[in-house]
């Protein structure tokens, strides 16, 4: 286990995070197909179709909206994460730190997505926001730590 922590694994987190953020999108598409059919000609208007259909139950609509939100948030978080991992590797952060940060980030994003999709109360939404903050802090820590490494070596 110790040797694995020291292996250069952090770059693998980039495709893992990229792929993982599409899971809510696929769940959303499957839900649409089962309920009313997916319009692939105008995919960004599918939620609008649901909102305007009086036969669609509110719980289903809310779940689809949360799935969409989780996917959008994954798209928004990805560039900062990818930059943090790449810069961390280029700045010479030690593999153990990069790997621990990567594992925490991936786990945090999976937890965030789960909470986002399952939340039903305001309290649950705050827990989700705390997890989002923690994963963002991990990315910012890596960028700041990398900058300090480069600054010290200059």
ABEGO torsion letter per residue (X at the ends): XAAAAABBAAAAAAAAAAAAAAAAAAAAAAAAAAAAEBBAABAAAAAAAAAABAABBAAAAAAAAAAAAAAAAAAAAAAAAAAAAAAAAAAGBBAAAAAAAAAAAAAAAAAAAAAAAABABAAAAAAAAAAAAAAAAAAAAAAAAAAAAAAAAX
